[in-house]
Amino acid sequence: MKHLADEHAEIGRLVLAANLNFKIRPLRTILAAFLFGRRERIEHLGRRFSIAHWRGLPYLMSIREL
């Protein structure tokens, strides 16, 4: 069983990596991730994150307050 702090850290790392990829990649890559990427929706600490995975990299598509 994972420790709760490890789970929070793992989600945080995923969201930070997805945000960085969204900021530094070209627009065509982001559009491809948006249109064709596998979606993952995570609810964490009062927020809902939508992350698209494209060619092995995560891209942060949206953040919403719950």
DRENDO-1510 file (C-alpha; in Angstrom, 1 decimal, always signed):
<recs>
REC; n; res; u; v; w
REC; 1; MET; +0.0; +0.0; +0.0 .
REC; 2; LYS; +1.4; +3.4; -1.0 .
REC; 3; HIS; +1.8; +6.0; +1.6 .
REC; 4; LEU; -0.6; +9.0; +1.1 .
REC; 5; ALA; +2.3; +11.5; +0.8 .
REC; 6; ASP; +3.9; +9.4; -2.0 .
REC; 7; GLU; +0.6; +9.4; -3.9 .
REC; 8; HIS; +0.3; +13.2; -3.6 .
REC; 9; ALA; +3.9; +13.6; -4.8 .
REC; 10; GLU; +3.4; +11.3; -7.8 .
REC; 11; ILE; +0.3; +13.3; -8.9 .
REC; 12; GLY; +2.2; +16.6; -8.4 .
REC; 13; ARG; +5.1; +15.4; -10.5 .
REC; 14; LEU; +2.7; +14.3; -13.3 .
REC; 15; VAL; +0.9; +17.6; -13.3 .
REC; 16; LEU; +4.2; +19.6; -13.3 .
REC; 17; ALA; +5.7; +17.6; -16.1 .
REC; 18; ALA; +2.4; +17.9; -18.1 .
REC; 19; ASN; +2.4; +21.7; -17.6 .
REC; 20; LEU; +6.1; +22.0; -18.7 .
REC; 21; ASN; +5.5; +19.9; -21.8 .
REC; 22; PHE; +2.5; +22.1; -22.7 .
REC; 23; LYS; +4.6; +25.3; -22.4 .
REC; 24; ILE; +7.7; +24.2; -24.3 .
REC; 25; ARG; +6.3; +22.0; -27.1 .
REC; 26; PRO; +5.3; +23.4; -30.5 .
REC; 27; LEU; +1.6; +24.2; -31.1 .
REC; 28; ARG; +1.2; +21.3; -33.6 .
REC; 29; THR; +2.3; +18.8; -31.0 .
REC; 30; ILE; -0.1; +20.3; -28.4 .
REC; 31; LEU; -3.0; +20.1; -31.0 .
REC; 32; ALA; -2.1; +16.5; -31.8 .
REC; 33; ALA; -2.2; +15.7; -28.1 .
REC; 34; PHE; -5.5; +17.4; -27.7 .
REC; 35; LEU; -7.1; +15.7; -30.7 .
REC; 36; PHE; -5.5; +12.2; -30.6 .
REC; 37; GLY; -4.0; +11.8; -27.1 .
REC; 38; ARG; -5.2; +9.4; -24.5 .
REC; 39; ARG; -7.0; +11.4; -21.8 .
REC; 40; GLU; -6.6; +11.0; -18.1 .
REC; 41; ARG; -8.7; +13.0; -15.6 .
REC; 42; ILE; -7.5; +13.4; -12.1 .
REC; 43; GLU; -9.3; +14.9; -9.1 .
REC; 44; HIS; -6.9; +16.1; -6.5 .
REC; 45; LEU; -7.1; +18.6; -3.6 .
REC; 46; GLY; -10.2; +20.3; -4.9 .
REC; 47; ARG; -9.1; +20.5; -8.5 .
REC; 48; ARG; -9.7; +18.5; -11.6 .
REC; 49; PHE; -6.8; +18.1; -14.1 .
REC; 50; SER; -7.3; +16.9; -17.6 .
REC; 51; ILE; -4.0; +15.4; -19.0 .
REC; 52; ALA; -3.5; +14.1; -22.6 .
REC; 53; HIS; -0.8; +11.6; -23.2 .
REC; 54; TRP; +0.8; +11.7; -26.7 .
REC; 55; ARG; +3.8; +9.7; -27.8 .
REC; 56; GLY; +4.7; +8.9; -24.2 .
REC; 57; LEU; +4.6; +12.5; -22.9 .
REC; 58; PRO; +1.8; +14.1; -20.8 .
REC; 59; TYR; +0.3; +17.5; -21.7 .
REC; 60; LEU; -1.8; +19.5; -19.3 .
REC; 61; MET; -5.0; +20.4; -21.1 .
REC; 62; SER; -7.1; +22.0; -18.3 .
REC; 63; ILE; -7.4; +22.7; -14.6 .
REC; 64; ARG; -10.8; +23.3; -13.0 .
REC; 65; GLU; -11.9; +24.0; -9.4 .
REC; 66; LEU; -14.3; +21.5; -8.0 .
</recs>
